[in-house]
């Protein structure tokens, strides 16, 4: 689990979302390359920050498309 600790230090938003850390740990346990986990963590952190900024639940948010 030390890898996810490093990720939550790098992107503190991950530490505020337990399921995000669990999801990243699953991928790490599956043997994904550290740089892959880092890339997943970075993208997930950006998404979670946007959800926090917009005050939406990252687990239930829906995207509406108007054309």
N, C-alpha and C positions, 0 to 999 in steps of 0.2 A: 504494500500500500504506500510505500515511500514515494513512488513515482507520482501518485495523485497528490501527495502533500506538496511536492515541488510545483505541480501544476496549480494548486490553489494558492500558493505563494505568488506565482507568476501572474495569475488571473484570479484575484480575490473573489470575484463574482461567483466563481465555481463553488466556493466554500459556502455560499449562501443558498445553494440549491443541491441538496443531498442527492437527489436522483441523477443529477449531472455527474457527480463524482462516482456514483455507482456505475453508471453507464460507461464512463471512461475506464473504470477498473475492469469491467467485463472485457472490453477490447484489449486492455493490457494483459489480462489473464489468458486471453486467446492467443497471445504471442505476437501481436502486431508490433511493428517496429516503433521504437521510441519517437522517431520523427513523425510517424503517422499519428500516434497518440497526441503529440504536440500540436499537429495541424488540426485534429479533431477538437482538441481543447480550445484552441484559438478561435475556431469558428463557433463553437458552442458558447464561449464567453462573449463573443460579439452579439450573438442572438439573445443571450440572457440579459446583457446590458440594454439592448434595445427594448426588450420586454419590460425591464424595470423602468426605463425612461418613459415608456408609453403607458405604464401602469396596467399591463395585461399579464394574465397568468400564462407562463410559457407552455404549460401542459394542455391548455384548453383554447389557446388563441386560434382564431379562424381568419383567414385572409379572404377579403372580398375583392372581387375583380369587377370593376365597372369599365365598360367599353363604350 
